[in-house]
Every structure is written in structure tokens, then in C-alpha cells.
Amino acid sequence: MYGVNLDCARVYHSPDYIKKYINDIHDHGGNYILLHLNDNERFGVESSTLGQTVDNAKIVGNTYYNRDTNLAFLSKNQLLDIIDYGYTHKVEVIPEIDVPGHAQSIFKLLSYTDNGKQIVDKIKNPDGYNEMYYQKNETIDFCKTLLNEYVDMLPKNSYFSIGGDEISVDNQKNENDVVNYINKMDDYINSHGLNMMMWNDSFHKSVINKYNKNILINYWSLSGEVSDKDEYNKNVHLRATMPELNRAGFKTINCNNYYTYIILDKSSFTKSSFNTWKNELKAWNPSIWNDEHNKDIDKSKNNIGASISAWGETNGQYNDVKTYNAFSPFVRIFLDKFKNR
């Protein structure tokens, strides 16, 4: 599996521009696109659970805007059309509804609904990083209700991502609680005839054999790229490496942030930066999983692909047009590297 992870939360991407990526992926030998539909900044798709619907939206041209946040979002019909377009172009469209972390936009939209404050009071972990209490059954039930709006849009045996990254897992009880949460979400996704994908953050060494092994893991970082030294060392100590996950029976996609993360900032797109990235990409292959370190490489057959990502960390500087014009050359070069695999 070789494809693209597109941040549709910090940047609104219109259906026409998402289809441009699908065309590029098809033309350059890739086979999927993951749409990161929500984050702290925006919930980027229609949701009746969150009160963000086309019926109460402001419409400008073909774009829907939430009247409370003034942020654009995709309608369900637009998302379904994108999924169908991908299917006809042999590119799997993987929606990602990121739970239980990166949930600030979920909490915000709930606050505008009639009983949303009560829901937020039950599921929000005020001590976490914009996250829900994954320990609570109320959170599991809420997440299932939210995902239920989208799971039946996909062809059977497709992938659906729950994100699952950058949440607080600090001790043995947390580890077992997050295993319970992840496995229940996987069982739910599977019950709809789909396969679950998520990021590697919550997969810890000590409980590696307690997770459902059918989950496909996007491996982006061992450390989480945190700046605090103690937290960095803690993450490295607790988290499973990509080789450990593969040996345990998990399949992985290499999303090594050092080589494959493109941040939407003008410094990423200078001629010098582009040439540096191209040269580094030539020396990289999906067996190199831990930043630029190439000592503990992973040649497992369970490491089944790689992807390139665009993340809109500098919110507001890039729209869909500017992002596509800047990012698409990276996509084409990246996918061409793996075209004959």
C-alpha cells in the first residue's frame, strides 16, 4: 500500500482538489488516500451527532460553512462522491475520524448543541491533550455513534482510520484501558465489514500481545517528536518499535515523519528544501522507520507500504489550491519511487 495522508482539518480541501490528488495517486502508481477529517482546529465533515449539517450551513458556491465556527466542511454526499471517485480510479479513500484525541473541535461543536455540554462533561479528560476519557464506556459509546455516520459509506473490506494518536498513556492501568478502547473500536469497525487503521502512538511494548492483531498501523514516530527530554525518553521506553510490532504479527505502513512529513510552511517549499528532500528520499526506503536512524532496519513482510503526508501545522497560511500546487510535486516523486513494487 502506497499513498497520501491529507490533512483536511487544518486546511479545507474542496472535493475537486481532493480528486486531483486521487488522479495523481492513480497516475503515479499509488493506491490510497487517507483523509484526516478532524483535529483540534476543525471537524471537516458533516455530522448530525455534532450538529454540523448541510441544513443549517451557510452555502457559498459548492462549499458548506458552519454558521457558528465559520469553518468550511465537506457534506456527507461530497465525501461519498469522493469515495466513489476513488473507487473508479482504483484509489481507496480512507476516512479518518481521529478519536479519542485531537478532539477540541468535537467538544466545540457539541457545545453548540442542546445536550452537548452534558456529553462533553462526561467524556472530556481535562488533564489530557484535548482528549476524551478512553477509560469510560460513555466515550466508547459516543465514538461508535459518531463513526456510525460514516462506516456504511465504504465498500466492504475497506479501511477506516480512528487516528488514536497523541493521547495520554502514562501507566500500566492506562495501557490496559487503551487496549480495551482500541479493541472495542476495532470490533465495531469490523462489525461493519471494514478494517481498522490507526497510528502507532498507543501501541506499547508491555501489552503488545493484548491488541487485536488485524489492526493496520501507520508508524510515524517512536518518540512522538516531543521536545521535553523526559517525555521523549518515556515514549521511547514504552512504545513498541516497528520491528517489534511486525514480529508480533501487526502489519504496518511506514509513515516515517523525518522523510515523509511535509509541513505546510513556505520554508518547506523553497528550491533548496525541495532538493534536499529529494536527495534524502533517494537514500530512504521503508525499512528505515525511526527518523533518519538506519541501524535497526525493518525488512519484515508485515511492513507493507509507505505514505507521504501534508500537515497544516501553520493554520491559515495554505488553502487547498496553494497546498496542491506546493505539495503535489512531492507526491508524484514519492509515489514514483515505489511505482514498480
C-alpha positions in Angstrom: 0.0 0.0 0.0 1.4 3.3 -1.1 -0.4 6.6 -0.8 -1.0 10.0 0.7 -2.2 11.3 4.1 -4.0 14.6 3.6 -4.8 17.0 6.5 -8.4 18.0 5.8 -8.8 19.5 9.3 -6.3 22.4 9.5 -6.9 23.0 5.7 -10.2 22.7 4.0 -9.8 20.8 0.7 -12.6 21.0 -1.8 -13.8 17.8 -3.5 -12.3 19.0 -6.8 -8.9 19.3 -5.2 -9.1 16.0 -3.4 -9.9 14.4 -6.7 -6.7 16.0 -8.2 -4.7 14.0 -5.6 -6.7 10.9 -6.5 -5.7 11.4 -10.1 -2.1 11.9 -9.2 -2.1 8.8 -7.0 -3.6 6.7 -9.7 -1.2 8.1 -12.4 1.9 7.5 -10.3 1.2 4.0 -9.0 -0.3 4.6 -5.6 -3.4 3.0 -4.3 -4.9 5.0 -1.4 -5.5 8.4 0.2 -6.2 8.9 3.9 -8.4 12.0 4.6 -7.6 13.3 8.1 -11.0 14.8 8.6 -10.9 16.2 12.1 -8.4 17.7 14.6 -8.4 20.4 17.3 -8.9 23.1 14.7 -11.8 21.8 12.6 -14.2 18.9 12.2 -14.1 18.8 8.5 -17.1 16.7 7.5 -20.9 16.9 8.1 -22.1 15.3 11.3 -25.6 15.2 12.8 -24.1 14.0 16.1 -22.2 17.3 16.3 -25.0 19.4 14.9 -22.9 20.3 11.8 -25.3 19.6 8.8 -25.9 21.0 5.4 -29.4 22.0 6.5 -28.1 24.6 9.0 -25.0 25.6 7.0 -24.1 28.7 5.1 -23.6 27.8 1.5 -21.1 29.7 -0.7 -20.9 28.2 -4.2 -20.4 24.5 -3.6 -18.9 24.9 -0.1 -20.7 24.5 3.2 -19.8 26.7 6.2 -20.7 26.1 9.8 -22.5 29.2 11.0 -21.1 29.0 14.5 -17.4 28.5 13.6 -17.5 30.0 10.1 -15.3 27.0 9.0 -15.9 25.0 5.8 -16.7 21.3 5.8 -17.4 18.5 3.4 -21.0 17.3 3.2 -21.7 13.6 3.5 -22.7 13.5 -0.1 -19.4 15.1 -1.1 -17.5 12.6 0.9 -19.4 9.7 -0.6 -18.8 11.2 -4.1 -15.0 11.4 -3.3 -15.1 7.7 -2.1 -16.9 6.7 -5.3 -14.4 8.7 -7.4 -11.5 7.0 -5.8 -13.1 3.6 -6.3 -13.5 4.2 -10.0 -9.8 5.3 -10.2 -8.6 2.3 -8.1 -7.6 4.5 -5.3 -9.0 3.6 -1.9 -10.3 6.6 0.1 -9.7 6.1 3.8 -11.7 8.5 6.0 -10.0 9.2 9.4 -12.1 10.4 12.3 -9.5 10.9 14.9 -10.6 9.7 18.4 -10.2 9.8 21.3 -7.5 12.6 20.9 -7.3 15.7 18.9 -10.9 16.3 20.0 -11.1 20.0 20.6 -13.3 20.6 17.5 -15.6 17.8 18.6 -16.0 19.4 22.1 -16.6 22.8 20.5 -19.3 21.6 18.1 -21.0 19.7 20.9 -21.1 22.9 23.0 -23.5 24.4 20.4 -26.0 21.5 20.6 -28.8 21.1 23.1 -27.3 18.4 25.3 -23.7 18.7 24.1 -22.4 20.2 27.3 -23.5 17.2 29.3 -21.8 14.9 26.8 -18.6 16.9 27.0 -18.7 16.8 30.8 -18.9 13.0 30.7 -16.2 12.3 28.0 -13.7 15.1 28.1 -10.5 14.4 30.0 -9.4 17.9 31.3 -6.0 16.6 32.2 -5.3 15.2 28.7 -4.2 16.7 25.5 -7.6 17.7 24.0 -8.7 14.2 24.5 -11.6 12.0 25.7 -11.5 9.6 28.6 -10.8 6.4 26.7 -11.3 4.6 30.0 -15.0 5.3 30.0 -17.8 3.3 28.4 -19.5 6.7 27.6 -16.6 7.6 25.4 -16.7 4.3 23.6 -20.4 4.6 23.0 -20.1 8.2 21.8 -17.3 7.3 19.4 -19.3 4.5 17.9 -22.3 6.9 17.5 -20.0 9.4 15.7 -18.3 6.8 13.4 -21.7 5.2 12.6 -22.4 8.2 10.4 -19.6 7.2 8.0 -18.8 3.5 8.2 -21.5 2.4 5.8 -20.2 4.8 3.1 -17.3 2.4 2.3 -17.1 -0.7 0.2 -16.7 -3.9 2.3 -13.2 -4.8 3.3 -12.1 -1.1 3.0 -10.0 0.6 5.7 -11.4 3.2 8.2 -9.0 5.0 10.5 -9.7 6.1 14.0 -6.4 8.0 14.4 -5.7 7.2 18.0 -2.5 9.3 18.2 -1.1 11.7 20.8 -3.2 10.6 23.8 -2.0 10.2 27.5 -1.0 6.7 28.3 1.2 7.0 31.4 1.0 3.8 33.4 0.0 0.1 33.4 -3.6 0.8 34.1 -3.8 3.3 31.2 -2.1 0.8 29.0 -4.8 -1.8 29.7 -7.6 0.7 29.4 -6.3 1.9 26.0 -6.1 -1.7 24.8 -9.7 -2.2 25.8 -10.7 1.0 24.0 -8.8 0.1 20.8 -10.0 -3.4 20.6 -13.6 -2.4 21.1 -13.3 0.2 18.4 -11.7 -2.4 16.1 -14.5 -4.9 16.9 -17.1 -2.2 16.0 -15.3 -1.3 12.7 -15.0 -5.0 11.8 -18.7 -5.5 12.5 -19.4 -3.2 9.6 -17.3 -5.2 7.3 -14.3 -2.8 7.4 -10.7 -3.0 8.6 -9.3 -0.5 11.1 -6.2 1.6 10.7 -4.6 3.9 13.3 -1.3 5.5 14.3 1.3 3.8 16.4 1.4 6.0 19.5 -0.8 3.9 21.7 0.8 0.5 21.0 3.1 -0.2 24.0 5.6 -3.0 24.4 4.3 -4.4 27.6 0.8 -5.0 26.2 1.7 -5.7 22.6 0.0 -9.1 22.5 -3.2 -7.8 24.0 -4.3 -5.7 21.0 -6.3 -7.2 18.1 -3.7 -8.1 15.6 -5.7 -7.3 12.5 -5.3 -3.5 13.0 -3.2 -1.8 10.4 -0.7 0.6 12.0 0.6 3.8 10.5 4.0 4.1 12.0 5.1 7.7 12.2 7.4 8.1 15.2 8.8 6.2 18.2 9.3 9.3 20.3 6.3 11.3 19.3 8.7 14.1 18.4 8.2 15.7 21.7 10.6 18.5 22.9 10.6 17.6 26.6 13.5 15.2 27.2 11.8 13.2 30.0 8.7 12.7 27.9 10.8 11.8 24.9 12.7 9.1 26.9 9.5 7.8 28.4 7.9 7.4 24.9 10.9 5.6 23.6 10.9 3.3 26.6 7.2 2.5 26.5 6.3 2.4 22.8 6.7 -0.6 20.5 9.1 -0.2 17.7 8.0 -1.0 14.2 10.1 -4.2 14.1 8.5 -5.3 17.4 5.0 -4.7 16.0 5.8 -6.7 12.8 7.3 -9.6 14.8 4.1 -9.6 17.0 2.0 -10.0 13.8 0.9 -6.5 13.1 1.1 -5.1 9.6 2.4 -1.5 9.3 2.6 1.4 6.8 5.9 3.3 7.1 5.0 7.0 7.7 8.4 8.0 9.0 8.0 11.7 9.8 11.6 12.6 9.1 11.3 11.6 5.4 7.6 11.7 4.6 6.0 14.6 6.6 5.7 17.8 4.6 4.6 20.7 6.8 2.6 23.4 5.1 5.0 26.3 5.6 6.8 28.3 2.9 10.2 27.0 4.3 9.2 23.5 3.2 8.8 24.6 -0.4 11.9 26.6 -1.2 14.0 25.2 -4.0 16.8 24.3 -1.5 14.3 22.4 0.8 12.8 20.6 -2.2 16.2 19.5 -3.5 17.3 18.4 0.0 14.2 16.3 0.4 14.6 14.7 -3.0 18.2 13.7 -2.2 17.2 12.3 1.2 14.3 10.4 -0.3 16.7 8.7 -2.7 18.6 7.3 0.3 15.5 6.2 2.2 13.4 3.1 1.9 10.5 1.8 4.0 12.8 -0.4 6.1 14.1 2.8 7.8 11.4 3.6 10.3 13.0 5.5 13.2 13.7 9.0 11.9 17.0 9.0 9.9 18.5 6.2 12.0 19.3 3.2 9.8 20.8 0.7 12.3 17.6 -1.1 13.4 16.0 -1.5 9.9 12.8 -3.5 9.4 12.7 -5.9 6.4 9.6 -7.7 7.6 7.0 -8.7 5.1 4.5 -7.3 7.6 5.8 -3.8 6.7 3.5 -3.5 3.7 3.9 0.1 2.4 4.6 3.8 2.9 2.9 7.1 2.6 3.6 10.8 2.3 1.7 13.3 4.4 0.9 17.0 4.2 0.2 18.6 7.6 -1.2 22.1 8.0 0.6 23.0 11.2 0.7 26.7 10.2 -3.1 27.0 10.2 -4.5 29.6 7.8 -1.5 30.1 5.5 -2.4 27.5 2.9 -5.8 26.8 1.2 -6.5 23.8 -0.9 -5.2 25.4 -4.2 -1.9 26.6 -2.6 -1.4 23.3 -0.9 -2.0 21.3 -4.0 0.4 23.4 -6.1 3.1 23.1 -3.4 2.6 19.6 -2.3 1.7 17.6 -5.4 5.3 17.6 -6.8 6.3 15.8 -3.6 3.5 13.3 -4.0 4.5 12.4 -7.6 8.2 12.0 -6.8 7.4 9.9 -3.7 5.0 7.6 -5.4 7.2 7.2 -8.5 9.9 5.8 -6.2 7.6 2.8 -5.4 5.8 2.6 -8.7 7.0 -0.9 -9.7 6.8 -2.5 -6.3 
